[in-house]
Structure formats: C-alpha cells, structure tokens
C-alpha cells in the first residue's frame, strides 16, 4: 500500500507515542548544541512540518531565513557592532554575541504580516509563534536538539534590515537554534495545572 502524501488529510486516530512526546518534550539550550546539524534535505522536511500551523485566512504571515555557519558568524559580528553602538551592557552583549558565534545552524522565523481587514495583526503574530514551537518540536521529534531565542535583535530595525534583509514591516518571531545535543538539560519546573485551569460547566 503506498504511503499517504504528507499534504493529504487522514482520519484521526489515537497516537499515544505523540502525546507522550508532547508531555515530556524539553527545549535544548542553544549553548548545548553542537555538530552535526541537519542537512538541507532534512531541514526542508522540518520546515514543512513547522509550516503546518493554524493560519487564519491562509495569509502565511511568516517565512524562514536559514542561517548556516558563515551567516551565524556574520550576525555575531553585527551583534557586537550594533550592541556597542547602542550602549548595551558589555557582559550581556558578550553572551549575545556568543549565541551566534557558537551556532552552526539557526532558522530565523520571520513575522511577515499581510494587510487584511479580517485578520488582525495579533492573530498573525500568534501564527508565527506557532511556527516557532512547531519547528522546535519537529526537530526534537527527529532527534535533533533545538531551542527558541528572541531578544532585542528580533525587533531591532537595523539588525533585521542589515543582518537578515528584512522589510520595514518585518521582524523575527524567533531564532531557532538547531544541532546535536551535547548534554541533556535538567527538567525545569512545570506549571501547577490546578492553579492555571478554570473549568466552566455552564
């Protein structure tokens, strides 16, 4: 029997292994990620998975900029240049530079909102955020480590324009760092579900 194409809907069925994955998933800090990284063919599959998110109006208000090793080093240098010019704290800036300098593969999920009388900006922003989480989860499910970073560079007009060639209406929803896990991070505290859940029967 031929495989079902990825873009063809199939009837829902229970997938306990998927639920178990979601209940135990854990992002990997970018500083713990090393080589190797996914090749372009595998990354293309992960990006396709990430793009399967709620998208009211089918606007596709997001796109991807894939940053390979050379681009990451260039962005590290640009971080240092702009950060010093903006008077950012030297210690914090050093860490921000390192996040790109030590990276081997980063996907910038770009928020690229579309004009719409029906779909407000906040819905388009949420869709872009969903892409970020979906990409992290796709990487983890495929056996890669991944972590989602933002920070001042994500919305800095100069950094976005010079570093990523973004338009004036665009910004970065997330820098998704991807690589091979070098050490497993400890489990982090999780929410008290009773404290954050309200049940309404009527």
C-alpha positions as a Python dict, from the first residue, in 0.01 Angstrom:
ca = {
    (1, 'X'): (0, 0, 0),
    (2, 'X'): (154, 339, -98),
    (3, 'X'): (244, 589, 168),
    (4, 'X'): (-3, 868, 227),
    (5, 'X'): (133, 1201, 95),
    (6, 'X'): (219, 1448, 369),
    (7, 'X'): (-36, 1700, 242),
    (8, 'X'): (-333, 1459, 234),
    (9, 'X'): (-560, 1451, 539),
    (10, 'X'): (-603, 1116, 712),
    (11, 'X'): (-868, 1017, 967),
    (12, 'X'): (-773, 1094, 1325),
    (13, 'X'): (-660, 805, 1536),
    (14, 'X'): (-503, 775, 1880),
    (15, 'X'): (-128, 825, 1882),
    (16, 'X'): (-16, 769, 2240),
    (17, 'X'): (350, 799, 2144),
    (18, 'X'): (286, 1151, 2013),
    (19, 'X'): (103, 1251, 2330),
    (20, 'X'): (387, 1108, 2538),
    (21, 'X'): (633, 1314, 2334),
    (22, 'X'): (436, 1633, 2397),
    (23, 'X'): (409, 1558, 2770),
    (24, 'X'): (785, 1508, 2801),
    (25, 'X'): (928, 1745, 2539),
    (26, 'X'): (1208, 1976, 2655),
    (27, 'X'): (1375, 2251, 2454),
    (28, 'X'): (1754, 2237, 2444),
    (29, 'X'): (1954, 2548, 2537),
    (30, 'X'): (2140, 2666, 2225),
    (31, 'X'): (2474, 2667, 2410),
    (32, 'X'): (2442, 2287, 2448),
    (33, 'X'): (2406, 2222, 2074),
    (34, 'X'): (2691, 2111, 1851),
    (35, 'X'): (2768, 1935, 1525),
    (36, 'X'): (2638, 1773, 1316),
    (37, 'X'): (2328, 1964, 1208),
    (38, 'X'): (2050, 1862, 968),
    (39, 'X'): (2140, 1884, 601),
    (40, 'X'): (1928, 2090, 365),
    (41, 'X'): (1709, 1798, 265),
    (42, 'X'): (1623, 1706, 624),
    (43, 'X'): (1582, 2068, 727),
    (44, 'X'): (1340, 2121, 440),
    (45, 'X'): (1122, 1845, 584),
    (46, 'X'): (1136, 2005, 929),
    (47, 'X'): (1039, 2343, 785),
    (48, 'X'): (746, 2186, 604),
    (49, 'X'): (629, 2037, 931),
    (50, 'X'): (671, 2373, 1106),
    (51, 'X'): (452, 2545, 848),
    (52, 'X'): (152, 2323, 930),
    (53, 'X'): (8, 2562, 1187),
    (54, 'X'): (-321, 2749, 1234),
    (55, 'X'): (-321, 3034, 983),
    (56, 'X'): (-648, 3226, 982),
    (57, 'X'): (-721, 3344, 628),
    (58, 'X'): (-433, 3142, 480),
    (59, 'X'): (-218, 3455, 482),
    (60, 'X'): (113, 3280, 556),
    (61, 'X'): (230, 3579, 764),
    (62, 'X'): (570, 3424, 822),
    (63, 'X'): (870, 3296, 631),
    (64, 'X'): (1205, 3133, 703),
    (65, 'X'): (1562, 3262, 679),
    (66, 'X'): (1807, 2973, 721),
    (67, 'X'): (2136, 3084, 875),
    (68, 'X'): (2424, 2847, 816),
    (69, 'X'): (2765, 2870, 983),
    (70, 'X'): (2905, 3164, 787),
    (71, 'X'): (2587, 3366, 828),
    (72, 'X'): (2583, 3298, 1202),
    (73, 'X'): (2937, 3435, 1234),
    (74, 'X'): (2843, 3744, 1034),
    (75, 'X'): (2547, 3804, 1266),
    (76, 'X'): (2773, 3762, 1569),
    (77, 'X'): (2992, 4043, 1435),
    (78, 'X'): (2686, 4257, 1360),
    (79, 'X'): (2551, 4194, 1710),
    (80, 'X'): (2877, 4325, 1856),
    (81, 'X'): (2878, 4631, 1629),
    (82, 'X'): (2518, 4735, 1689),
    (83, 'X'): (2523, 4641, 2056),
    (84, 'X'): (2825, 4862, 2125),
    (85, 'X'): (2673, 5149, 1926),
    (86, 'X'): (2352, 5119, 2127),
    (87, 'X'): (2541, 5116, 2456),
    (88, 'X'): (2428, 4771, 2564),
    (89, 'X'): (2572, 4617, 2881),
    (90, 'X'): (2910, 4463, 2785),
    (91, 'X'): (2858, 4141, 2981),
    (92, 'X'): (2513, 4081, 2836),
    (93, 'X'): (2637, 4173, 2490),
    (94, 'X'): (2921, 3921, 2511),
    (95, 'X'): (2669, 3642, 2573),
    (96, 'X'): (2450, 3766, 2287),
    (97, 'X'): (2748, 3764, 2050),
    (98, 'X'): (2837, 3412, 2158),
    (99, 'X'): (2486, 3284, 2084),
    (100, 'X'): (2554, 3339, 1714),
    (101, 'X'): (2932, 3291, 1716),
    (102, 'X'): (2898, 2937, 1851),
    (103, 'X'): (2596, 2846, 1637),
    (104, 'X'): (2615, 2613, 1338),
    (105, 'X'): (2254, 2637, 1221),
    (106, 'X'): (1980, 2885, 1311),
    (107, 'X'): (1643, 2936, 1146),
    (108, 'X'): (1501, 3284, 1180),
    (109, 'X'): (1123, 3258, 1173),
    (110, 'X'): (1027, 3592, 1025),
    (111, 'X'): (697, 3758, 1111),
    (112, 'X'): (586, 3900, 777),
    (113, 'X'): (232, 4028, 838),
    (114, 'X'): (-5, 4071, 546),
    (115, 'X'): (-257, 4353, 504),
    (116, 'X'): (-600, 4221, 597),
    (117, 'X'): (-928, 4380, 702),
    (118, 'X'): (-1035, 4050, 857),
    (119, 'X'): (-723, 3907, 1023),
    (120, 'X'): (-573, 4137, 1291),
    (121, 'X'): (-201, 4165, 1347),
    (122, 'X'): (-215, 3982, 1680),
    (123, 'X'): (-357, 3670, 1512),
    (124, 'X'): (-77, 3678, 1256),
    (125, 'X'): (179, 3714, 1535),
    (126, 'X'): (32, 3414, 1715),
    (127, 'X'): (53, 3210, 1396),
    (128, 'X'): (422, 3298, 1364),
    (129, 'X'): (476, 3194, 1726),
    (130, 'X'): (307, 2863, 1649),
    (131, 'X'): (556, 2812, 1366),
    (132, 'X'): (844, 2861, 1611),
    (133, 'X'): (714, 2599, 1853),
    (134, 'X'): (626, 2360, 1571),
    (135, 'X'): (979, 2385, 1434),
    (136, 'X'): (1131, 2316, 1776),
    (137, 'X'): (902, 2016, 1822),
    (138, 'X'): (972, 1885, 1472),
    (139, 'X'): (1345, 1900, 1542),
    (140, 'X'): (1308, 1723, 1876),
    (141, 'X'): (1087, 1456, 1720),
    (142, 'X'): (1353, 1398, 1454),
    (143, 'X'): (1623, 1352, 1717),
    (144, 'X'): (1783, 1696, 1696),
    (145, 'X'): (1825, 1943, 1977),
    (146, 'X'): (1654, 2277, 1931),
    (147, 'X'): (1591, 2597, 2127),
    (148, 'X'): (1392, 2915, 2063),
    (149, 'X'): (1552, 3253, 2135),
    (150, 'X'): (1429, 3609, 2081),
    (151, 'X'): (1589, 3916, 2242),
    (152, 'X'): (1644, 4272, 2121),
    (153, 'X'): (1782, 4167, 1783),
    (154, 'X'): (1449, 4015, 1686),
    (155, 'X'): (1287, 4360, 1661),
    (156, 'X'): (1585, 4587, 1606),
    (157, 'X'): (1524, 4760, 1269),
    (158, 'X'): (1894, 4792, 1190),
    (159, 'X'): (1980, 4436, 1280),
    (160, 'X'): (1681, 4295, 1092),
    (161, 'X'): (1750, 4502, 780),
    (162, 'X'): (2128, 4467, 765),
    (163, 'X'): (2158, 4118, 905),
    (164, 'X'): (1858, 3942, 755),
    (165, 'X'): (1747, 4171, 471),
    (166, 'X'): (1400, 4207, 624),
    (167, 'X'): (1150, 4464, 509),
    (168, 'X'): (1046, 4753, 736),
    (169, 'X'): (720, 4572, 825),
    (170, 'X'): (901, 4250, 923),
    (171, 'X'): (1060, 4127, 1245),
    (172, 'X'): (1178, 3796, 1391),
    (173, 'X'): (934, 3580, 1587),
    (174, 'X'): (1214, 3350, 1693),
    (175, 'X'): (1570, 3240, 1629),
    (176, 'X'): (1552, 2860, 1634),
    (177, 'X'): (1894, 2709, 1709),
    (178, 'X'): (1932, 2352, 1584),
    (179, 'X'): (2205, 2093, 1634),
    (180, 'X'): (2320, 1780, 1808),
    (181, 'X'): (2261, 1763, 2181),
    (182, 'X'): (2590, 1757, 2373),
    (183, 'X'): (2434, 1725, 2717),
    (184, 'X'): (2083, 1670, 2845),
    (185, 'X'): (1947, 1967, 3040),
    (186, 'X'): (1776, 1907, 3374),
    (187, 'X'): (1399, 1912, 3384),
    (188, 'X'): (1261, 2257, 3455),
    (189, 'X'): (971, 2331, 3691),
    (190, 'X'): (634, 2292, 3521),
    (191, 'X'): (309, 2480, 3586),
    (192, 'X'): (70, 2382, 3863),
    (193, 'X'): (-223, 2290, 3641),
    (194, 'X'): (-474, 2342, 3921),
    (195, 'X'): (-356, 2700, 3962),
    (196, 'X'): (-390, 2790, 3593),
    (197, 'X'): (-701, 2594, 3492),
    (198, 'X'): (-1060, 2710, 3530),
    (199, 'X'): (-1344, 2470, 3450),
    (200, 'X'): (-1679, 2611, 3340),
    (201, 'X'): (-1972, 2369, 3324),
    (202, 'X'): (-2221, 2633, 3209),
}
